[in-house]
Amino acid sequence: VLTHGCLESFLNWMLVEQAPAPGEVFLNQVPYSFDVSMMDTHVSLLTGGTTYSITRDDVARPRRLLEALAQSQVTISMGSPFGS
């Protein structure tokens, strides 16, 4: 459970620490149930960016992953390393 106050504090820190520009494209590679997804999803929403999600299937197929990333125009990627 993440409280509103903790989320607000975290997002304020991220906006200063990472200083994303408006319109950035954030890569989402983790499930939304994982706290790391707060880094891309919420910061993207706050800055007028785009969240580009990839699936486990994309990660499991390197060619498909590279094609997806090439099409995505991702400018910011945060999260844990790819893998199973």
N, C-alpha and C positions, 0 to 999 in steps of 0.2 A: 504494500500500500504506500502510495506516495501522496503526501499532503499537498494542498494547494500552496502553502507557504514554502515548502521545500522545492516544489516545481518552480515557483516564482523566483526564488533565490538562485536556483540552478540556471534558469534561463537568463536572468540578468547577468550572471557571471559569464555564460557562454557568449552573450552579445558583446561583452567587453573583451573577453579573452580571444575569441576567434574573429570578431569584427567582420562578419560576413556582409558583403555588399548586397543591395537589393537585386533580386533576380537571379541569385545563384541557384545552381541545380545540385541538390543534395542527394547522394546515393544512400538508399536504405537497403541494407543487406541482412538485417536481423528481424526476427518476428516483432510485431508491435507489443507483444507481452513482455519483451525484454527491455530493461530500463535504458539501454543504449539507444533505442529508437527515439527517445526524447531529444537526442542531440540533432537528429536530422529532421524529424517530423515537426516538432514544435518551433525550432529555430527557423525552419523554412517558412512556416506559417507567419511568424512574427516579422519576417523580413521581406515578405512578398516573393519568396523563392518557390522552387518546384521540388517536390520529392519524387525521385525516380526509384522505384522498388524493383529488386531482382528476387527471383525465387530460388529455392533450394535446387530446383531442376536446372536453373541457369548456372548455378555454381558448380553443379556436378558435371556439366558439359562445357569444358573450357572454350571450345569454338563458339558455342552459343553465348557464353558469358562475354567473350571479347566482342562479339557482334552487338550485344545489348549495350555494353559500355560505350562502344563507338557511336551508336545511335543516340545515346542518352545526353551527350554533351555535359556530363557531370563535371562540376567544378570543385565540389567539396565531398570528401568521403571520410566518415568517422565510423569506427566500429572495431569489432574483433576481426582477426585475420580470416580469410576464406578457408573453408575446410568442412569436414563432416563431423 
